[in-house]
Amino acid sequence: MGAQSGDFAQRVESVVTKFKTQTMKFFKLILFISLFTSSCTMLSKKNFDKAEWKKIPSERYKMVDDLVSSKILIGRTKDEVKEILTADCKYCHNTSNNWMYYLGEGFNKRDFKWEILDVEFKNNKVIRVLLRE
């Protein structure tokens, strides 16, 4: 009976070792995927650049987070916003207090949702800039 219990203990130990090895491989894979995904997200973001914003509309989604968080537009007039962003805006009329800039030429590359830069004015000055999906 002693030999059988020794064999059983070895089998249990073998199973436990395999389980630990597989679990570690799984966690390493999850860690790798997480790091890869976050690095891709970081690479897709850029500081706002007025010339690039105007020149490459399909890349605007990369700069929009910086544009919103830096509050570059807050306090600017409608004419200043047109000069900074572009006058080529379908929903940006001088009579409107809410301008919407569609980002890119379709879906963004992060999560396949439409994104809109929403610029709100009061007394011809920007009071709020939001990113809407």
LOKEDREN-410866 format. One record per atom (N, C-alpha, C, O): residue number from 1; atom name; x, y, z. Coordinates in Angstrom, 1 decimal. Layout:
BEGIN
> NUM | CA | X | Y | Z;
...
This chain:
BEGIN
> 1 | N | 0.8 | -1.2 | 0.0;
> 1 | CA | 0.0 | 0.0 | 0.0;
> 1 | C | 0.9 | 1.3 | 0.0;
> 1 | O | 0.5 | 2.3 | -0.5;
> 2 | N | 2.0 | 1.2 | 0.6;
> 2 | CA | 3.0 | 2.3 | 0.7;
> 2 | C | 3.4 | 2.7 | -0.7;
> 2 | O | 3.5 | 3.9 | -1.0;
> 3 | N | 3.6 | 1.8 | -1.6;
> 3 | CA | 4.1 | 2.1 | -3.0;
> 3 | C | 2.9 | 2.8 | -3.7;
> 3 | O | 3.2 | 3.7 | -4.5;
> 4 | N | 1.7 | 2.3 | -3.5;
> 4 | CA | 0.6 | 2.9 | -4.2;
> 4 | C | 0.3 | 4.4 | -3.8;
> 4 | O | 0.1 | 5.2 | -4.6;
> 5 | N | 0.4 | 4.6 | -2.5;
> 5 | CA | 0.2 | 6.0 | -2.0;
> 5 | C | 1.4 | 6.9 | -2.5;
> 5 | O | 1.2 | 8.1 | -2.7;
> 6 | N | 2.6 | 6.3 | -2.6;
> 6 | CA | 3.7 | 7.1 | -3.2;
> 6 | C | 3.5 | 7.5 | -4.6;
> 6 | O | 3.7 | 8.6 | -5.0;
> 7 | N | 3.0 | 6.5 | -5.4;
> 7 | CA | 2.6 | 6.8 | -6.8;
> 7 | C | 1.5 | 7.8 | -6.9;
> 7 | O | 1.6 | 8.7 | -7.8;
> 8 | N | 0.5 | 7.7 | -6.1;
> 8 | CA | -0.6 | 8.7 | -6.1;
> 8 | C | -0.1 | 10.1 | -5.7;
> 8 | O | -0.4 | 11.0 | -6.4;
> 9 | N | 0.8 | 10.2 | -4.7;
> 9 | CA | 1.4 | 11.5 | -4.3;
> 9 | C | 2.2 | 12.0 | -5.5;
> 9 | O | 2.2 | 13.3 | -5.7;
> 10 | N | 2.9 | 11.2 | -6.2;
> 10 | CA | 3.7 | 11.7 | -7.3;
> 10 | C | 2.8 | 12.2 | -8.5;
> 10 | O | 3.1 | 13.2 | -9.1;
> 11 | N | 1.7 | 11.5 | -8.7;
> 11 | CA | 0.8 | 11.9 | -9.7;
> 11 | C | 0.1 | 13.2 | -9.4;
> 11 | O | 0.0 | 14.1 | -10.2;
> 12 | N | -0.3 | 13.3 | -8.1;
> 12 | CA | -0.9 | 14.6 | -7.6;
> 12 | C | 0.1 | 15.7 | -7.8;
> 12 | O | -0.2 | 16.8 | -8.3;
> 13 | N | 1.4 | 15.5 | -7.4;
> 13 | CA | 2.4 | 16.5 | -7.5;
> 13 | C | 2.6 | 16.9 | -8.9;
> 13 | O | 2.8 | 18.1 | -9.2;
> 14 | N | 2.6 | 15.9 | -9.8;
> 14 | CA | 2.8 | 16.2 | -11.2;
> 14 | C | 1.6 | 17.0 | -11.8;
> 14 | O | 1.9 | 18.0 | -12.6;
> 15 | N | 0.4 | 16.7 | -11.4;
> 15 | CA | -0.7 | 17.5 | -11.9;
> 15 | C | -0.7 | 18.9 | -11.3;
> 15 | O | -0.9 | 19.9 | -12.1;
> 16 | N | -0.3 | 19.1 | -10.1;
> 16 | CA | -0.2 | 20.4 | -9.5;
> 16 | C | 0.9 | 21.2 | -10.2;
> 16 | O | 0.7 | 22.4 | -10.4;
> 17 | N | 2.0 | 20.6 | -10.5;
> 17 | CA | 3.1 | 21.3 | -11.2;
> 17 | C | 2.7 | 21.7 | -12.5;
> 17 | O | 2.9 | 22.9 | -13.0;
> 18 | N | 2.0 | 20.8 | -13.3;
> 18 | CA | 1.5 | 21.2 | -14.6;
> 18 | C | 0.5 | 22.3 | -14.5;
> 18 | O | 0.5 | 23.3 | -15.4;
> 19 | N | -0.4 | 22.3 | -13.5;
> 19 | CA | -1.4 | 23.3 | -13.3;
> 19 | C | -0.7 | 24.7 | -13.1;
> 19 | O | -1.1 | 25.7 | -13.7;
> 20 | N | 0.3 | 24.7 | -12.2;
> 20 | CA | 1.0 | 25.9 | -11.9;
> 20 | C | 1.7 | 26.4 | -13.1;
> 20 | O | 1.7 | 27.7 | -13.4;
> 21 | N | 2.3 | 25.6 | -13.9;
> 21 | CA | 3.0 | 26.0 | -15.1;
> 21 | C | 2.1 | 26.6 | -16.1;
> 21 | O | 2.3 | 27.6 | -16.7;
> 22 | N | 0.9 | 25.9 | -16.3;
> 22 | CA | -0.1 | 26.4 | -17.3;
> 22 | C | -0.7 | 27.7 | -16.8;
> 22 | O | -0.9 | 28.6 | -17.6;
> 23 | N | -0.9 | 27.9 | -15.5;
> 23 | CA | -1.4 | 29.1 | -14.9;
> 23 | C | -0.4 | 30.2 | -15.1;
> 23 | O | -0.8 | 31.3 | -15.5;
> 24 | N | 0.8 | 30.0 | -14.9;
> 24 | CA | 1.9 | 31.0 | -15.1;
> 24 | C | 1.9 | 31.4 | -16.6;
> 24 | O | 2.1 | 32.6 | -16.9;
> 25 | N | 1.8 | 30.5 | -17.5;
> 25 | CA | 1.8 | 30.8 | -18.9;
> 25 | C | 0.6 | 31.6 | -19.3;
> 25 | O | 0.8 | 32.6 | -20.1;
> 26 | N | -0.5 | 31.3 | -18.7;
> 26 | CA | -1.7 | 32.1 | -19.0;
> 26 | C | -1.6 | 33.5 | -18.5;
> 26 | O | -1.9 | 34.4 | -19.2;
> 27 | N | -1.1 | 33.7 | -17.3;
> 27 | CA | -0.9 | 35.0 | -16.7;
> 27 | C | 0.1 | 35.8 | -17.5;
> 27 | O | 0.0 | 37.0 | -17.6;
> 28 | N | 1.2 | 35.2 | -18.0;
> 28 | CA | 2.2 | 35.9 | -18.8;
> 28 | C | 1.6 | 36.3 | -20.1;
> 28 | O | 1.8 | 37.4 | -20.6;
> 29 | N | 0.7 | 35.5 | -20.7;
> 29 | CA | 0.0 | 35.8 | -21.9;
> 29 | C | -0.9 | 37.0 | -21.7;
> 29 | O | -0.9 | 38.0 | -22.5;
> 30 | N | -1.7 | 37.0 | -20.6;
> 30 | CA | -2.6 | 38.1 | -20.3;
> 30 | C | -1.8 | 39.4 | -20.1;
> 30 | O | -2.2 | 40.5 | -20.5;
> 31 | N | -0.7 | 39.3 | -19.4;
> 31 | CA | 0.2 | 40.5 | -19.1;
> 31 | C | 0.7 | 41.0 | -20.4;
> 31 | O | 0.7 | 42.2 | -20.6;
> 32 | N | 1.2 | 40.1 | -21.3;
> 32 | CA | 1.7 | 40.6 | -22.6;
> 32 | C | 0.7 | 41.3 | -23.4;
> 32 | O | 0.9 | 42.3 | -24.0;
> 33 | N | -0.5 | 40.7 | -23.5;
> 33 | CA | -1.6 | 41.3 | -24.2;
> 33 | C | -2.0 | 42.7 | -23.7;
> 33 | O | -2.2 | 43.6 | -24.4;
> 34 | N | -2.0 | 42.8 | -22.3;
> 34 | CA | -2.4 | 44.0 | -21.7;
> 34 | C | -1.3 | 45.1 | -22.0;
> 34 | O | -1.7 | 46.2 | -22.4;
> 35 | N | -0.1 | 44.7 | -21.9;
> 35 | CA | 1.0 | 45.7 | -22.2;
> 35 | C | 1.0 | 46.1 | -23.6;
> 35 | O | 1.2 | 47.3 | -24.0;
> 36 | N | 0.8 | 45.1 | -24.5;
> 36 | CA | 0.8 | 45.4 | -25.9;
> 36 | C | -0.4 | 46.4 | -26.3;
> 36 | O | -0.2 | 47.3 | -27.0;
> 37 | N | -1.5 | 46.1 | -25.8;
> 37 | CA | -2.7 | 46.9 | -26.0;
> 37 | C | -2.5 | 48.3 | -25.5;
> 37 | O | -2.8 | 49.3 | -26.2;
> 38 | N | -2.0 | 48.5 | -24.3;
> 38 | CA | -1.8 | 49.8 | -23.7;
> 38 | C | -0.8 | 50.6 | -24.5;
> 38 | O | -0.9 | 51.8 | -24.6;
> 39 | N | 0.3 | 49.9 | -25.0;
> 39 | CA | 1.3 | 50.6 | -25.7;
> 39 | C | 0.8 | 51.0 | -27.1;
> 39 | O | 1.2 | 52.1 | -27.6;
> 40 | N | -0.1 | 50.3 | -27.7;
> 40 | CA | -0.7 | 50.7 | -28.9;
> 40 | C | -1.6 | 51.9 | -28.7;
> 40 | O | -1.6 | 52.8 | -29.6;
> 41 | N | -2.3 | 51.9 | -27.7;
> 41 | CA | -3.2 | 53.1 | -27.4;
> 41 | C | -2.3 | 54.3 | -27.2;
> 41 | O | -2.6 | 55.4 | -27.7;
> 42 | N | -1.2 | 54.2 | -26.4;
> 42 | CA | -0.3 | 55.3 | -26.2;
> 42 | C | 0.3 | 55.8 | -27.5;
> 42 | O | 0.5 | 57.0 | -27.7;
> 43 | N | 0.6 | 54.9 | -28.4;
> 43 | CA | 1.2 | 55.3 | -29.7;
> 43 | C | 0.2 | 56.0 | -30.6;
> 43 | O | 0.7 | 56.8 | -31.4;
> 44 | N | -1.0 | 55.8 | -30.4;
> 44 | CA | -2.0 | 56.4 | -31.2;
> 44 | C | -2.4 | 57.8 | -30.8;
> 44 | O | -3.3 | 58.5 | -31.4;
> 45 | N | -1.8 | 58.3 | -29.7;
> 45 | CA | -2.1 | 59.6 | -29.2;
> 45 | C | -1.0 | 60.6 | -29.5;
> 45 | O | 0.2 | 60.2 | -29.4;
> 46 | N | -1.4 | 61.8 | -29.8;
> 46 | CA | -0.4 | 62.9 | -30.1;
> 46 | C | -0.8 | 64.2 | -29.5;
> 46 | O | -1.9 | 64.4 | -29.1;
> 47 | N | 0.2 | 65.0 | -29.4;
> 47 | CA | -0.1 | 66.4 | -28.9;
> 47 | C | -0.8 | 67.1 | -30.1;
> 47 | O | -0.5 | 66.8 | -31.3;
> 48 | N | -1.6 | 68.1 | -29.7;
> 48 | CA | -2.3 | 68.8 | -30.8;
> 48 | C | -1.3 | 69.6 | -31.6;
> 48 | O | -0.5 | 70.3 | -31.0;
> 49 | N | -1.5 | 69.6 | -32.9;
> 49 | CA | -0.7 | 70.3 | -33.8;
> 49 | C | -1.6 | 70.9 | -34.9;
> 49 | O | -2.2 | 70.2 | -35.7;
> 50 | N | -1.7 | 72.2 | -34.9;
> 50 | CA | -2.7 | 72.9 | -35.7;
> 50 | C | -2.5 | 72.6 | -37.2;
> 50 | O | -3.4 | 72.3 | -37.9;
> 51 | N | -1.2 | 72.6 | -37.7;
> 51 | CA | -1.0 | 72.3 | -39.1;
> 51 | C | -1.4 | 70.9 | -39.5;
> 51 | O | -2.0 | 70.6 | -40.5;
> 52 | N | -1.0 | 69.9 | -38.6;
> 52 | CA | -1.4 | 68.5 | -38.9;
> 52 | C | -2.9 | 68.3 | -38.8;
> 52 | O | -3.5 | 67.6 | -39.6;
> 53 | N | -3.6 | 69.0 | -37.8;
> 53 | CA | -5.0 | 68.9 | -37.7;
> 53 | C | -5.7 | 69.3 | -39.0;
> 53 | O | -6.6 | 68.7 | -39.5;
> 54 | N | -5.2 | 70.4 | -39.6;
> 54 | CA | -5.8 | 70.9 | -40.8;
> 54 | C | -5.5 | 70.0 | -42.0;
> 54 | O | -6.3 | 69.8 | -42.9;
> 55 | N | -4.2 | 69.6 | -42.1;
> 55 | CA | -3.7 | 68.8 | -43.2;
> 55 | C | -4.2 | 67.4 | -43.3;
> 55 | O | -4.5 | 66.9 | -44.4;
> 56 | N | -4.4 | 66.7 | -42.2;
> 56 | CA | -4.7 | 65.3 | -42.2;
> 56 | C | -5.9 | 65.0 | -41.3;
> 56 | O | -5.8 | 64.6 | -40.2;
> 57 | N | -7.1 | 65.3 | -41.8;
> 57 | CA | -8.4 | 65.1 | -41.0;
> 57 | C | -8.5 | 63.7 | -40.4;
> 57 | O | -9.1 | 63.6 | -39.4;
> 58 | N | -8.1 | 62.7 | -41.2;
> 58 | CA | -8.3 | 61.3 | -40.7;
> 58 | C | -7.4 | 61.0 | -39.5;
> 58 | O | -7.6 | 60.0 | -38.9;
> 59 | N | -6.5 | 61.9 | -39.1;
> 59 | CA | -5.6 | 61.7 | -38.0;
> 59 | C | -6.0 | 62.5 | -36.8;
> 59 | O | -5.3 | 62.5 | -35.7;
> 60 | N | -7.1 | 63.2 | -36.9;
> 60 | CA | -7.5 | 64.1 | -35.8;
> 60 | C | -7.8 | 63.4 | -34.5;
> 60 | O | -7.6 | 64.0 | -33.4;
> 61 | N | -8.3 | 62.2 | -34.6;
> 61 | CA | -8.6 | 61.5 | -33.4;
> 61 | C | -7.4 | 61.3 | -32.5;
> 61 | O | -7.6 | 61.1 | -31.3;
> 62 | N | -6.2 | 61.3 | -33.0;
> 62 | CA | -5.0 | 61.1 | -32.2;
> 62 | C | -4.7 | 62.3 | -31.4;
> 62 | O | -4.0 | 62.2 | -30.4;
> 63 | N | -5.1 | 63.5 | -31.9;
> 63 | CA | -4.8 | 64.8 | -31.2;
> 63 | C | -5.9 | 65.3 | -30.3;
> 63 | O | -5.7 | 66.2 | -29.5;
> 64 | N | -7.1 | 64.7 | -30.4;
> 64 | CA | -8.3 | 65.3 | -29.8;
> 64 | C | -8.2 | 65.3 | -28.3;
> 64 | O | -8.7 | 66.2 | -27.6;
> 65 | N | -7.7 | 64.2 | -27.7;
> 65 | CA | -7.6 | 64.2 | -26.2;
> 65 | C | -6.7 | 65.3 | -25.7;
> 65 | O | -7.1 | 65.9 | -24.7;
> 66 | N | -5.6 | 65.6 | -26.4;
> 66 | CA | -4.7 | 66.7 | -26.0;
> 66 | C | -5.4 | 68.0 | -26.2;
> 66 | O | -5.3 | 68.9 | -25.3;
> 67 | N | -6.1 | 68.2 | -27.3;
> 67 | CA | -6.9 | 69.4 | -27.6;
> 67 | C | -7.9 | 69.7 | -26.5;
> 67 | O | -8.0 | 70.9 | -26.0;
> 68 | N | -8.6 | 68.7 | -26.0;
> 68 | CA | -9.6 | 68.9 | -25.0;
> 68 | C | -9.0 | 69.1 | -23.6;
> 68 | O | -9.4 | 70.1 | -22.9;
> 69 | N | -8.0 | 68.3 | -23.3;
> 69 | CA | -7.5 | 68.4 | -21.9;
> 69 | C | -6.6 | 69.6 | -21.7;
> 69 | O | -6.5 | 70.1 | -20.6;
> 70 | N | -6.0 | 70.1 | -22.8;
> 70 | CA | -5.1 | 71.3 | -22.6;
> 70 | C | -5.9 | 72.6 | -22.6;
> 70 | O | -5.4 | 73.7 | -22.3;
> 71 | N | -7.2 | 72.5 | -23.0;
> 71 | CA | -8.1 | 73.7 | -22.9;
> 71 | C | -7.6 | 74.8 | -23.8;
> 71 | O | -7.8 | 76.0 | -23.5;
> 72 | N | -7.0 | 74.5 | -24.9;
> 72 | CA | -6.5 | 75.5 | -25.9;
> 72 | C | -7.6 | 76.4 | -26.4;
> 72 | O | -7.3 | 77.6 | -26.7;
> 73 | N | -8.8 | 75.8 | -26.6;
> 73 | CA | -9.8 | 76.6 | -27.2;
> 73 | C | -10.6 | 77.5 | -26.2;
> 73 | O | -11.3 | 78.4 | -26.6;
> 74 | N | -10.6 | 77.2 | -24.9;
> 74 | CA | -11.4 | 77.9 | -23.9;
> 74 | C | -11.0 | 79.4 | -24.0;
> 74 | O | -9.9 | 79.8 | -23.9;
> 75 | N | -12.1 | 80.2 | -24.1;
> 75 | CA | -12.0 | 81.6 | -24.1;
> 75 | C | -11.7 | 82.2 | -25.5;
> 75 | O | -11.7 | 83.4 | -25.6;
> 76 | N | -11.5 | 81.4 | -26.5;
> 76 | CA | -11.3 | 81.8 | -27.9;
> 76 | C | -12.6 | 82.2 | -28.5;
> 76 | O | -13.7 | 81.7 | -28.2;
> 77 | N | -12.5 | 83.2 | -29.5;
> 77 | CA | -13.6 | 83.6 | -30.3;
> 77 | C | -13.9 | 82.6 | -31.4;
> 77 | O | -13.1 | 81.7 | -31.6;
> 78 | N | -15.0 | 82.7 | -32.0;
> 78 | CA | -15.4 | 81.8 | -33.2;
> 78 | C | -14.3 | 82.0 | -34.3;
> 78 | O | -13.9 | 81.0 | -34.9;
> 79 | N | -13.9 | 83.2 | -34.6;
> 79 | CA | -12.9 | 83.4 | -35.6;
> 79 | C | -11.6 | 82.7 | -35.2;
> 79 | O | -10.9 | 82.1 | -36.1;
> 80 | N | -11.2 | 82.8 | -34.0;
> 80 | CA | -10.0 | 82.2 | -33.5;
> 80 | C | -10.1 | 80.6 | -33.6;
> 80 | O | -9.1 | 80.0 | -34.0;
> 81 | N | -11.2 | 80.1 | -33.3;
> 81 | CA | -11.4 | 78.6 | -33.4;
> 81 | C | -11.3 | 78.2 | -34.8;
> 81 | O | -10.7 | 77.2 | -35.1;
> 82 | N | -11.9 | 79.0 | -35.7;
> 82 | CA | -11.8 | 78.6 | -37.2;
> 82 | C | -10.4 | 78.7 | -37.6;
> 82 | O | -10.0 | 77.8 | -38.4;
> 83 | N | -9.6 | 79.6 | -37.1;
> 83 | CA | -8.2 | 79.7 | -37.5;
> 83 | C | -7.4 | 78.6 | -36.9;
> 83 | O | -6.5 | 78.1 | -37.6;
> 84 | N | -7.7 | 78.2 | -35.7;
> 84 | CA | -7.0 | 77.1 | -35.1;
> 84 | C | -7.3 | 75.7 | -35.7;
> 84 | O | -6.5 | 74.9 | -36.0;
> 85 | N | -8.6 | 75.5 | -35.8;
> 85 | CA | -9.1 | 74.1 | -36.2;
> 85 | C | -9.2 | 74.1 | -37.7;
> 85 | O | -8.5 | 73.3 | -38.4;
> 86 | N | -10.1 | 74.8 | -38.2;
> 86 | CA | -10.3 | 74.9 | -39.7;
> 86 | C | -11.7 | 75.5 | -39.9;
> 86 | O | -12.6 | 75.3 | -39.1;
> 87 | N | -11.8 | 76.3 | -41.0;
> 87 | CA | -13.1 | 76.8 | -41.3;
> 87 | C | -13.9 | 75.8 | -42.1;
> 87 | O | -15.1 | 76.0 | -42.3;
> 88 | N | -13.3 | 74.7 | -42.5;
> 88 | CA | -14.0 | 73.7 | -43.3;
> 88 | C | -14.8 | 72.8 | -42.3;
> 88 | O | -14.4 | 71.6 | -42.1;
> 89 | N | -15.8 | 73.3 | -41.8;
> 89 | CA | -16.7 | 72.6 | -40.9;
> 89 | C | -18.1 | 72.7 | -41.3;
> 89 | O | -18.7 | 73.8 | -41.3;
> 90 | N | -18.7 | 71.6 | -41.5;
> 90 | CA | -20.1 | 71.5 | -42.0;
> 90 | C | -21.1 | 72.1 | -41.0;
> 90 | O | -22.1 | 72.7 | -41.4;
> 91 | N | -20.8 | 71.9 | -39.7;
> 91 | CA | -21.8 | 72.3 | -38.6;
> 91 | C | -21.2 | 73.4 | -37.8;
> 91 | O | -21.4 | 73.4 | -36.6;
> 92 | N | -20.5 | 74.4 | -38.4;
> 92 | CA | -19.9 | 75.5 | -37.7;
> 92 | C | -20.4 | 76.8 | -38.3;
> 92 | O | -19.7 | 77.4 | -39.2;
> 93 | N | -21.5 | 77.3 | -37.9;
> 93 | CA | -22.1 | 78.6 | -38.4;
> 93 | C | -21.9 | 79.7 | -37.4;
> 93 | O | -22.1 | 79.4 | -36.2;
> 94 | N | -21.6 | 80.8 | -37.8;
> 94 | CA | -21.4 | 82.0 | -36.9;
> 94 | C | -22.6 | 82.2 | -36.1;
> 94 | O | -22.5 | 82.8 | -35.0;
> 95 | N | -23.8 | 81.9 | -36.5;
> 95 | CA | -25.0 | 82.1 | -35.8;
> 95 | C | -25.3 | 81.0 | -34.7;
> 95 | O | -26.1 | 81.2 | -33.9;
> 96 | N | -24.5 | 79.9 | -34.8;
> 96 | CA | -24.7 | 78.8 | -33.9;
> 96 | C | -23.8 | 78.9 | -32.7;
> 96 | O | -22.6 | 79.4 | -32.8;
> 97 | N | -24.2 | 78.5 | -31.5;
> 97 | CA | -23.4 | 78.5 | -30.3;
> 97 | C | -22.8 | 77.1 | -30.0;
> 97 | O | -22.3 | 76.9 | -29.0;
> 98 | N | -23.1 | 76.2 | -30.9;
> 98 | CA | -22.6 | 74.8 | -30.7;
> 98 | C | -22.0 | 74.3 | -32.1;
> 98 | O | -22.8 | 74.1 | -33.0;
> 99 | N | -20.7 | 74.2 | -32.1;
> 99 | CA | -20.1 | 73.7 | -33.4;
> 99 | C | -19.6 | 72.2 | -33.2;
> 99 | O | -19.2 | 71.9 | -32.1;
> 100 | N | -19.8 | 71.5 | -34.2;
> 100 | CA | -19.4 | 70.0 | -34.2;
> 100 | C | -18.4 | 69.7 | -35.3;
> 100 | O | -18.7 | 69.9 | -36.5;
> 101 | N | -17.3 | 69.3 | -34.9;
> 101 | CA | -16.3 | 68.8 | -35.8;
> 101 | C | -16.3 | 67.3 | -35.8;
> 101 | O | -16.0 | 66.7 | -34.8;
> 102 | N | -16.6 | 66.7 | -36.9;
> 102 | CA | -16.5 | 65.2 | -37.1;
> 102 | C | -15.0 | 64.9 | -37.2;
> 102 | O | -14.3 | 65.5 | -38.0;
> 103 | N | -14.5 | 63.9 | -36.4;
> 103 | CA | -13.1 | 63.5 | -36.4;
> 103 | C | -12.8 | 62.4 | -37.4;
> 103 | O | -13.4 | 61.4 | -37.4;
> 104 | N | -12.0 | 62.7 | -38.4;
> 104 | CA | -11.6 | 61.7 | -39.4;
> 104 | C | -12.6 | 61.7 | -40.5;
> 104 | O | -13.6 | 62.4 | -40.5;
> 105 | N | -12.5 | 60.7 | -41.3;
> 105 | CA | -13.4 | 60.5 | -42.4;
> 105 | C | -14.2 | 59.2 | -42.2;
> 105 | O | -14.4 | 58.5 | -43.2;
> 106 | N | -14.6 | 58.9 | -41.1;
> 106 | CA | -15.3 | 57.7 | -40.8;
> 106 | C | -15.1 | 57.3 | -39.4;
> 106 | O | -15.1 | 58.1 | -38.4;
> 107 | N | -14.8 | 56.0 | -39.2;
> 107 | CA | -14.6 | 55.5 | -37.8;
> 107 | C | -13.2 | 55.8 | -37.4;
> 107 | O | -12.3 | 55.7 | -38.2;
> 108 | N | -13.1 | 56.0 | -36.1;
> 108 | CA | -11.7 | 56.1 | -35.6;
> 108 | C | -11.1 | 54.7 | -35.5;
> 108 | O | -11.8 | 53.7 | -35.5;
> 109 | N | -9.8 | 54.7 | -35.3;
> 109 | CA | -9.0 | 53.4 | -35.3;
> 109 | C | -8.9 | 52.8 | -33.9;
> 109 | O | -8.4 | 51.7 | -33.7;
> 110 | N | -9.5 | 53.5 | -32.9;
> 110 | CA | -9.4 | 53.0 | -31.5;
> 110 | C | -10.5 | 52.0 | -31.2;
> 110 | O | -10.3 | 50.9 | -30.8;
> 111 | N | -11.7 | 52.4 | -31.4;
> 111 | CA | -12.8 | 51.6 | -31.0;
> 111 | C | -14.0 | 51.6 | -32.0;
> 111 | O | -15.1 | 51.1 | -31.7;
> 112 | N | -13.8 | 52.0 | -33.2;
> 112 | CA | -14.8 | 52.0 | -34.3;
> 112 | C | -16.1 | 52.7 | -33.9;
> 112 | O | -17.2 | 52.2 | -34.3;
> 113 | N | -16.0 | 53.8 | -33.3;
> 113 | CA | -17.1 | 54.7 | -33.0;
> 113 | C | -16.9 | 56.0 | -33.7;
> 113 | O | -15.8 | 56.5 | -33.8;
> 114 | N | -18.0 | 56.6 | -34.1;
> 114 | CA | -17.9 | 58.0 | -34.5;
> 114 | C | -17.6 | 58.9 | -33.4;
> 114 | O | -18.1 | 58.7 | -32.3;
> 115 | N | -16.7 | 59.8 | -33.6;
> 115 | CA | -16.4 | 60.8 | -32.5;
> 115 | C | -16.6 | 62.2 | -33.1;
> 115 | O | -16.3 | 62.5 | -34.2;
> 116 | N | -17.1 | 63.1 | -32.2;
> 116 | CA | -17.4 | 64.4 | -32.6;
> 116 | C | -16.8 | 65.3 | -31.5;
> 116 | O | -16.9 | 65.1 | -30.3;
> 117 | N | -16.0 | 66.4 | -32.0;
> 117 | CA | -15.5 | 67.4 | -31.1;
> 117 | C | -16.6 | 68.5 | -31.0;
> 117 | O | -16.9 | 69.1 | -32.0;
> 118 | N | -17.2 | 68.6 | -29.9;
> 118 | CA | -18.3 | 69.6 | -29.6;
> 118 | C | -17.7 | 70.8 | -29.0;
> 118 | O | -17.2 | 70.7 | -27.9;
> 119 | N | -17.8 | 72.0 | -29.7;
> 119 | CA | -17.3 | 73.2 | -29.1;
> 119 | C | -18.5 | 74.1 | -28.8;
> 119 | O | -19.3 | 74.4 | -29.7;
> 120 | N | -18.6 | 74.5 | -27.6;
> 120 | CA | -19.8 | 75.3 | -27.1;
> 120 | C | -19.3 | 76.8 | -26.9;
> 120 | O | -18.3 | 77.0 | -26.2;
> 121 | N | -20.1 | 77.7 | -27.4;
> 121 | CA | -19.8 | 79.1 | -27.2;
> 121 | C | -20.9 | 79.8 | -26.4;
> 121 | O | -22.0 | 79.4 | -26.3;
> 122 | N | -20.5 | 80.9 | -25.7;
> 122 | CA | -21.4 | 81.8 | -25.0;
> 122 | C | -20.8 | 83.2 | -25.2;
> 122 | O | -19.6 | 83.4 | -24.9;
> 123 | N | -21.6 | 84.1 | -25.7;
> 123 | CA | -21.1 | 85.5 | -26.0;
> 123 | C | -19.9 | 85.5 | -26.9;
> 123 | O | -18.9 | 86.2 | -26.7;
> 124 | N | -19.9 | 84.6 | -27.9;
> 124 | CA | -18.8 | 84.5 | -28.9;
> 124 | C | -17.5 | 83.9 | -28.4;
> 124 | O | -16.5 | 84.1 | -29.1;
> 125 | N | -17.5 | 83.4 | -27.2;
> 125 | CA | -16.3 | 82.8 | -26.6;
> 125 | C | -16.5 | 81.3 | -26.3;
> 125 | O | -17.6 | 80.9 | -25.8;
> 126 | N | -15.5 | 80.5 | -26.5;
> 126 | CA | -15.6 | 79.1 | -26.1;
> 126 | C | -15.7 | 78.9 | -24.6;
> 126 | O | -14.9 | 79.4 | -23.9;
> 127 | N | -16.8 | 78.2 | -24.2;
> 127 | CA | -16.9 | 77.9 | -22.7;
> 127 | C | -16.7 | 76.5 | -22.4;
> 127 | O | -16.4 | 76.1 | -21.3;
> 128 | N | -16.8 | 75.6 | -23.4;
> 128 | CA | -16.7 | 74.2 | -23.2;
> 128 | C | -16.3 | 73.4 | -24.5;
> 128 | O | -16.8 | 73.8 | -25.6;
> 129 | N | -15.5 | 72.4 | -24.3;
> 129 | CA | -15.1 | 71.6 | -25.4;
> 129 | C | -15.2 | 70.2 | -25.0;
> 129 | O | -14.6 | 69.8 | -24.0;
> 130 | N | -16.0 | 69.4 | -25.7;
> 130 | CA | -16.2 | 68.0 | -25.3;
> 130 | C | -16.0 | 67.0 | -26.4;
> 130 | O | -16.1 | 67.4 | -27.6;
> 131 | N | -15.7 | 65.8 | -26.1;
> 131 | CA | -15.5 | 64.8 | -27.1;
> 131 | C | -16.8 | 63.9 | -26.9;
> 131 | O | -17.0 | 63.3 | -25.8;
> 132 | N | -17.6 | 63.8 | -28.0;
> 132 | CA | -18.8 | 62.9 | -27.9;
> 132 | C | -18.6 | 61.8 | -28.9;
> 132 | O | -17.9 | 61.9 | -29.9;
> 133 | N | -19.3 | 60.7 | -28.5;
> 133 | CA | -19.3 | 59.5 | -29.3;
> 133 | C | -20.7 | 59.3 | -29.9;
> 133 | O | -20.9 | 58.3 | -30.6;
